[in-house]
Amino acid sequence: MHDIVDLESRGVPGVFVASSEFVSGADAQSTALGFPDVARIFVEHPIQDRTDDEMRALAAGVIDSVISEIIS
């Protein structure tokens, strides 16, 4: 969250991507850092045991949302 907030504060658009396990933590941290509305997308948890192919499929499933967040 610190990285995306830093980028946003510099005017560089970005999107925070994390697994669904971290929704409440991301909400609390972005609010504490003064950016409660920072763009974020959550993917299915867990991700640590996924294969490379599974990670590619997961990324392919959210890339359009990531792009939409950046250009909106």
VENZI-V644354 format. One record per pair of residues at least 12 apart in sequence whose C-alpha atoms are under 6 Angstrom apart, sorted by sequence separation. I is the first residue (numbers start at 0). GAP is how many residues later the second one is. D is the distance in Angstrom with one decimal. If there is no record, write none. Layout:
i;gap;d
I;GAP;D
I;GAP;D
This chain:
i;gap;d
19;22;5.1
16;23;5.7
18;23;5.0
19;23;5.6
14;24;4.9
15;24;4.5
16;24;4.9
17;24;5.1
18;24;4.6
19;24;5.7
14;25;5.3
16;25;5.7
18;25;5.6
19;25;5.5
18;26;5.0
13;56;5.9
12;57;5.8
